[in-house]
Amino acid sequence: MEHDVALAITGRSAADIAASVRALIERGELLPGDPLPPVRNLADDLGVNRNTAVAAYRQLTLAGMVVTRGRGGTRVADRSVVAQEGFAADNVLRDVATGNPDPDLIPDPSRALAGMAGRPVLYGEPVIDPGLERWAGEWMRADLAPSDLRLTITSGAADAVERLLAQALVRDDAVALEDPCFLTSIHTVRVGGYRPVPVPVDDEGMTVAGLRSALEQGVRAVVCTPRAQNPTGASLSERRAADLREVLRAHPYVLVIEDDHFSMLSRRPFRSLIGPDHKRWALVRSVSKFLGPDMCLAVTASDPETAERLAMRLTPGTTWVSHLLQRLTLALVTDPEAMAAVAAAGLHYAERNDAFAERLTALGLPTTAGDGLNLWVPLPVPARAVSEQLMRRGWLARAGDEFVLAGAAPSRRLRLTVHDLADADADRLAADIAAAVRAAGGRLIPAGME
């Protein structure tokens, strides 16, 4: 295969060689995952200097056309679409795969909107609303060990993570991601051309051995969800957080990004990977889960240098987040009635997920609810077989395979969003999942024998 590809590649300069490979990819003669010839072999076949071939491959890497895997060689990049969160378009099935908060539990902004009048903000003024900056500073400092921090406001958590990675990395740099992983993080890393290094997640969060292995592989950044990890619902225990901080002590300049997406809704304490002496770090908290996805605003606290670079990443495009949106956020988070609604919503999500886990356990599918909007349901058979059976029964569920970074074995997990189901619908879904498992050849465990 590699010899055939080498014969098809032409050119004497780095630019011509790169253009030849690009043409092979565009014509479909090279497919995602196909290997390219080793640099030495390609240089010999074309009669060019080895550095010329290296430069050609570097151009292709920077363009996102190929990825380099060290001893695994250079391969055509995978450009397949990553699954996205949210409702499935044009779907007639009952969707329990959305990952959405309940719109009925989002605080009504009407009263806050009525009191938002203020003078217009002009070019060159401070990009953070002073009132929001004071409130957010107290919110973030309460949970961070480093004393010297700066605040940045971005258009949501995904925007913050994308810009944080872009200011610190170049294409093909390695990034440690939780495995299984939040879909948006997978998409962000893939679009940025970075190389994901999976770190396994267990009931206490990111594993110590997994993080240590990722650091040994030269990751330049670590993206972690300290609580309500999506999809598993895991939250860092106090011991696990301490052990992870100890591992990171030897790598103070690796950028650590914590995405505390569930923040005010979480029923678990916040525990951080960021030690008091870590040099490059950022804590990101979006308001989307508790004030609604359309409130595209996130607060990022970071070390001063990272904050300065993040601000520079904002200047070519959206220089600041609308001050109207910032004022609305401040009005809501300082309104006791709105915050009481947020607290009630967090309790509702926890209670509904616990209740559904108990339903599954009673039917022979032992399940424990974590934190967050979703349930991560273990199955005795591959999840895709179960999700296909559920489609026949009128349900759209999300198989765990979409969240997995490593491993060839089919996932045996479903991620379900069930907090908005009425009791009768929850009973029916739980029974249909048990029937789907049986139809797929799985065995249920009688209550009391798990």
C-alpha positions, 0 to 999 in steps of 0.5 A: 500500500505505502509503495503504491502511494509513494509511486502516486506522489509527485513533486520536487519541492515541499509545496509540490509534494504536499499539493500532490498528496492533497490531490490524492486525498481530494480525489479519494485515492487516499482515505482517512486512516491510510498510511503515507510512506515514511519520510526516508522512503518518500525522499528516496523515491522522489530523489529529493532531500529528506528535509524536503519530504519532512517539510511537505509532511509538516505543511500537510499536518498544519493544514489538518490533512494528515496526522503524525503518530510517532512510531505509528507513522503519518496517516491521512486525517479522519474528517468524519463528523463528530456527534453533537449534543442536543435534539436529533433533527427531523426525528419522530422517536421520543428523544432521551439522548438530548443532554438538555436541561429542562426548559421549565426549570430555567429561571424566567428572565422577564423581570431581570430584562425589565431592569437592565436599562443602562448606557450603551457600551462603546469601543475601547471600554472595559470588556467585562461589566464591572458588576459581573466582574466583582461577582464572578471574582468572588465565585471563582476565588472561593474554589481556587488555590492560586491567589493570582488570577484574571477573569475573561468572559467568553461566549460559552464554555466551548468557546473558552476551551477552543480559544484556550487550546488555540493560544497554547498549542499548534496542530498535532500537539497532544491533548489529554482528554477524559475517556469517555469524553464530552462530545464537544471536547472531541469535536474541538480537539479534532477541528483544531488538529490536535492529537487526543490522548485518552485518559480513562475515567472511573467513579472518582473521575480521571485516573491517576495512572491515565494522567501519568501516562498522558504526561509521559506521552508529552501532552501540552494540555489537559482538559478535565471535568471536575464534577458531573463528568459528561457522559459518566456523571463522575466527580473527583473525590478529595483523594483523587484530586490530591493524587492528580495534583501531585502528578501535575506538580512535575509538569507545572507548564502543562495547561490544565483546563477545568470545565465545571459545566454543572457548577451551581446545579451540582450536588457534589463539592468542587475539587480541583486539579489545579495546585497553588503553584501550577503555572498554566491553568484555567477554570471555566464555568458556563451559565448555560446549564442553569440559566439556559443554553441560549445564555452564551456566556462563560466565566474563565479564571486563569493565570495572568499570562493565559488570561492575556493570551486568551484576550488576544485570541478574542481580539480578531473576532468577537472582542467581547461578549455583549454587555447586555448579556453580561448584565442579564447574567448578573441580574439573575445570579444575584436574584434570590428567587432565580437562585432558589429556582436553580437550587430546586432544579439541581435537586430535581435532576438528582432525584429524577436520575436516582429514581430512574436508576432504581427502576432499572436496578429493580428490573435487573440492570444495576445502575447508580446515578452520578451527578449531572443531567444524564445517566450512564447506564451499564449493559450486559450487551453492546449498547448499539444493539440495545439502542436499535431495539429501543428505536423499534419501541419508539425511543431514541437513545445514545450509545456510549460508542459516540463518547469513547476515544480508545478501545476497539470493543463495542461500548456497553453503556447508554447515556440517557436524559430522563429527568423530564419524563413523567413517571408513567413514561419513565416506567415504560422506558425502563421496561423497554430497556430491559426488554431490549437487553433481553432481545439483544441476548443479554441476561438480567440480574434478579434484584438482590443478586447484583 
